[in-house]
Amino acid sequence: MARSNGLADRKGEELPGLACSNGPADRMRGELLGLARSNGQADRKRDELPGLVRSNGLADRMRGELLGLARSNGQADRKRDELPGLARTNGPADRKGGELPGLARSNGLADRKRGELPGLARSNGPADRKGGELPGLARSNGPADRKRGELPGLERSNGPADR
């Protein structure tokens, strides 16, 4: 499960066939039938996110909030005008487009300054504050990635469950 994320992935049997499932809402596969990449608490009920296979986070509770942003994530996406041209931006740090020039997929608080993450277009979470912490892990995520040795061969591993 190279892309498994979050606490719900502690046991593989909890998420059979869901290689990209994420977060606490994935505890029961029945909750996300047909939503292989859905993320976060807002996905508890499929009818909350019709047609949004990859929508993420609390801001997706109402589809009207993210019309046309199939992959938008986090609380900062509550208003589309906050993120013009950034279809995949994530997390509270993306509230202002000017904070993340050229980082269409940047995520989390650590991305407030582009200089913090040179060459890591998809880096995520507070653990990425220093590029030296995650050499060669372009998509590493979360506090569990502080040391490369913790996650050898897991380029996309995410969250505390991957310690």
Secondary structure, DSSP 8 states (H G I E B T S, - for coil): -TT-BSGGGGSGGGSTT-TT-BSGGGGSGGGGTT-TT-BSGGGGSGGGSTT-TT-BSGGGGSGGGGTT-TT-BSGGGGSGGGSTT-TT-BSGGGGSGGGSTT-TT-BSGGGGSGGGSTT-TT-BSGGGGSGGGSTT-TT-BSGGGSSGGGSTT-TT-BSGGG-
